[in-house]
């Protein structure tokens, strides 16, 4: 049975594999932008983890090396730029 995407967001490796490189890059960009605007530390960390996961998937599928990123607490500058 094929599961419908939550809010159009790819949540599984199979769903990410169906995205074009441009769509995947756009999803990563939206997450990076969202991490800069989110109000809670928990929310920011969840978005950060999603960026890391999406970049690992992009590396696996398209061969583009994932950026090495480090999580930093709210108030400190993270490695998402």
C-alpha contacts under 8 A as a table, 3 or more apart, distances in Angstrom:
res1	aa1	res2	aa2	distance
5	X	8	X	5.07
5	X	9	X	5.82
5	X	10	X	6.24
5	X	11	X	7.24
6	X	9	X	5.69
6	X	10	X	7.65
6	X	11	X	7.85
10	X	13	X	7.98
10	X	15	X	5.10
10	X	16	X	5.52
11	X	15	X	6.51
11	X	16	X	7.23
12	X	15	X	5.20
12	X	16	X	6.29
13	X	16	X	5.11
13	X	17	X	6.06
13	X	57	X	7.22
14	X	17	X	5.05
14	X	18	X	6.51
15	X	18	X	5.23
15	X	19	X	6.92
16	X	19	X	5.33
16	X	24	X	7.28
16	X	54	X	7.97
16	X	57	X	7.33
17	X	20	X	7.82
17	X	61	X	6.80
19	X	22	X	7.92
19	X	23	X	5.71
19	X	24	X	5.99
20	X	23	X	5.12
20	X	24	X	6.19
21	X	24	X	5.06
21	X	25	X	6.07
21	X	58	X	7.73
21	X	62	X	7.40
22	X	25	X	5.11
22	X	26	X	6.11
23	X	26	X	5.04
23	X	27	X	6.22
24	X	27	X	5.06
24	X	28	X	6.29
24	X	54	X	7.61
24	X	58	X	7.24
25	X	28	X	5.11
25	X	29	X	6.14
26	X	29	X	4.96
26	X	30	X	6.16
27	X	30	X	5.13
27	X	31	X	6.32
28	X	31	X	5.16
28	X	32	X	6.24
28	X	51	X	5.77
28	X	54	X	6.53
28	X	55	X	7.27
29	X	32	X	5.11
29	X	33	X	6.14
30	X	33	X	5.09
30	X	34	X	5.96
31	X	34	X	4.91
31	X	35	X	6.06
31	X	47	X	6.02
31	X	48	X	7.48
31	X	50	X	7.30
31	X	51	X	6.10
32	X	35	X	5.19
32	X	36	X	6.71
32	X	47	X	7.59
32	X	48	X	7.42
32	X	51	X	6.80
32	X	80	X	6.56
32	X	81	X	7.48
33	X	36	X	5.38
33	X	37	X	6.78
34	X	37	X	5.14
34	X	38	X	5.98
34	X	44	X	7.98
34	X	47	X	7.27
35	X	38	X	5.45
35	X	43	X	7.86
35	X	44	X	5.13
35	X	45	X	7.93
35	X	47	X	5.81
35	X	48	X	6.58
36	X	44	X	7.73
38	X	41	X	7.98
38	X	43	X	6.41
38	X	44	X	5.79
39	X	43	X	7.21
39	X	44	X	7.42
40	X	43	X	5.18
40	X	44	X	6.14
41	X	44	X	5.10
41	X	45	X	6.10
41	X	73	X	7.14
41	X	74	X	5.82
42	X	45	X	5.18
42	X	46	X	6.22
43	X	46	X	5.11
43	X	47	X	6.26
44	X	47	X	5.19
44	X	48	X	6.06
45	X	48	X	4.89
45	X	49	X	6.12
45	X	71	X	7.37
46	X	49	X	5.15
46	X	50	X	6.29
47	X	50	X	4.98
47	X	51	X	6.31
48	X	51	X	5.14
48	X	52	X	6.41
48	X	71	X	7.33
48	X	80	X	7.96
49	X	52	X	5.13
49	X	53	X	6.19
50	X	53	X	5.00
50	X	54	X	5.99
51	X	54	X	5.18
51	X	55	X	6.09
52	X	55	X	5.24
52	X	56	X	6.23
52	X	66	X	7.70
52	X	67	X	7.90
52	X	69	X	7.20
53	X	56	X	5.11
53	X	57	X	6.21
54	X	57	X	5.00
54	X	58	X	6.13
55	X	58	X	4.92
55	X	59	X	6.19
55	X	65	X	7.86
55	X	66	X	5.07
55	X	67	X	7.16
56	X	59	X	5.04
56	X	60	X	6.21
56	X	65	X	7.76
56	X	66	X	5.51
57	X	60	X	4.99
57	X	61	X	6.02
58	X	61	X	5.20
58	X	62	X	5.43
58	X	63	X	6.81
58	X	64	X	6.27
58	X	65	X	7.87
58	X	66	X	7.37
59	X	62	X	5.46
59	X	63	X	4.43
59	X	64	X	4.51
59	X	65	X	5.11
59	X	66	X	5.75
60	X	63	X	5.77
60	X	64	X	7.78
69	X	79	X	5.45
69	X	80	X	6.95
70	X	78	X	6.67
70	X	79	X	5.80
71	X	78	X	5.86
71	X	79	X	7.06
72	X	76	X	5.90
72	X	77	X	6.55
72	X	78	X	5.05
72	X	79	X	7.83
73	X	76	X	5.72
73	X	77	X	7.94
73	X	78	X	7.65
74	X	77	X	7.68
